[in-house]
Amino acid sequence: MSSLGQLVNADLLGALLLYMTPILLAAIGCVFTQQANILNIAMEGMMLTAAFFSIAVGAATQSVSLAILGAIVSAMAMSALFAYVVLVLGADVFVAGIGINLLADGLTVFLLERLYNNEGSYTPSTFPQIWSLNLPPDWSNQPGLGVLYHMLNGQTFIVFLALVLVVVSHIVLYRTKIGLHIRATGENPEAVEAAGLNPTTLKILTVMISGACAGLGGAQIAMATLNEFIREMTNGVGFIGLSAEIFGNATPVGSLIASAVFGLANAVADRIQVIPSFNISPDLVLTIPYVVTLVALAFAMMRRRRNRIA
Amino acid sequence: MSEGSVIDQDEALQTRVAAGLRSVADALVQPALTLAFALILGIVLIVAIGENPVAAYHAFLFGSFDNALDFGNLLAKATPLITTGMCVVIAFRGGAFNIGGEGQMYLGAFWGAVAGFTFVSLPGPLLILAIIVVAAVAGGIWAAIAGALKAFWEVDEVVSTLLMNYIAMLVTQYFVDNQFRDPTAGAPATTYIASQAWLPGILPPSAVTVGLLIALVIAIATWFLMFRTVWGANVRSAGTNRRFAQAMGVNVRRTLIETMFISGAIAGIGGAIEVMGVEHRFYQGFSPGFGFLGLTAALLGRLNPWGTLGMAFLYAALLNGAAIMQIQTPVPNPLVNILEGIIVVIMTAQARPRLGRLIGRRGSAA
């Protein structure tokens, strides 16, 4: 019981927020592309690119804002390439998406080796501290405030921004004209065309939005705790985000709930390793997010199928 | 038989040969253009980082053919690409986008190695066969799970096989960190398999082994299975048009699961060949992404077994050349990874009508 108490506490919620954020950002990006009927396999590569450039630019300029900007611009460059090849040149969306992921891996490793003479990782000697929430330390022991302290203290601004983006993207998709057009692009492109709009332009817009989300998510992965870049450090977060979006039925709020589930699995996997009374191999614990994602996806599809039949 | 009909037959044959040559040429144009574009981009990159592109490309393109050792190493690198390539050919032709070749190969390699150090009393050929069968079953079952998820609940196999790659690699990591770890090994690895199952080299001192011949047999078997059997015809018809295949009496669900099983089994055998030929044990870091490299080869080879075979060798030449380039010039080896990415990104851009048909339901942005 006490070991469970050691696991289930405010620190777990803090870890949940930390892990949920990149997944959530990936999922929000995928919501937009999915609404326009594009399977966004390239999310993983966009995030990896962003993670690299946030560290490279941050180390070179010692500026947080430029590091974030570098992450967003580099991820959007990847998304622009993806959009151009798929939507303008008519490449297969799935093959091109895999290609973006391979390209991101190749590019980051090439630059690691060329710029830092190391093909595994790069840890800058000095790196600017990302803007994060600093609560007064005496909160930590007070009832009520203590929970908030352990949950929120030290979280980056990206964590809060991601939560705001859930609301913003919900409003954009369901309360604005452009959102209506985006949703119509996926469901009924002819109607969009008939309304005098270009579905391709709208699709390109959604891919660019997903690139911006990937930029923030990649920056969070690289800058939230470690301030370093490790080869393939996104480790499937982009795919998990895509799964969260599918699990969340391609809506921002649904994606938030799904991302929280996946974030919790990650947080438990992480926290359980530092509690000695849980004698479980970290290798196996780390499979939890992937297994949960897979099972959740199967259930989501089963539910959808049943609804269709009913 | 009149003389005229002989001439007619002759002409018909000539036309057919000409048409055949034209279609081969057509099939080669797109991959050639893609490769050429990527190689030109590589030159631009090398110039951009201030190095000599001529020296780098000399090593990159011709380094593998300088001597028997480097050529043998090229063949060794082609071996796993052939198997992972065939894994993709079978699955994609059947409309199952199995991206999980890497994970299936890991499980095949691991359980193959377990068989290799467990059944030590078996004679060489039998033990090799046992390892191959165990590896095939391990990889096959792993892939068939994704196939069943798709067949029964329409779970997207791209996402499921990608996720299952991570699970497979973490599970083998767990095994070699715990009960199957060889404590004398410096890295996470199992103990050595029985030496009678070590595949002999065929061009010593290079790394190429009899495993290459096994891979070639698998390539031929893939062609035969897909293009000379009823099962293969059913798989291809299910891959092109599921509903039509169903209407024609093909059990689409069952075919999908079988397709995934065979595809995963081949990836698993590829892993076993690496174990028996290279490390002689399961070593956690044995694959530098063979699954995705094979995917590239298969797509460049237009999902045709012979095309894929050719592209596996070509690709191995590039990989091997990149390693030689890194030794001989200051241009980093990961250049080839960038070129790989570029190739895959643009490869379907122009060939859309043809590849779009091959790939079936997943049309552009649909």
Interface residues (C-beta under 8 A of the other chain):
Chain A: N37 I38 L39 I41 L81 F82 V85 V86 L87 L89 G90 A91 D92 V93 F94 V95 A96 I98 G99 I100 N101 L102 L103 A104 D105 G106 L107 V109 F110 L112 E113 R114 E119 K203 N235 G236 F239 I240 L242 S243 I246 S281 D283 L284 L286 T287 Y290 V291 T293 L294 L297 A298 M301 M302 R305
Chain B: I49 F97 I99 L149 W153 E154 V155 D156 V158 V159 S160 L162 L163 M164 Y166 I167 L170 V171 Q173 Y174 D177 N178 F292 L295 T296 L299 P332 N333 P334 L335 V336 N337 I338 L339 E340 G341 I342 I343 V344 V345 I346 M347 T348 A349 Q350 R352 L355 G356 I359 R362 G363 S364 A365 A366
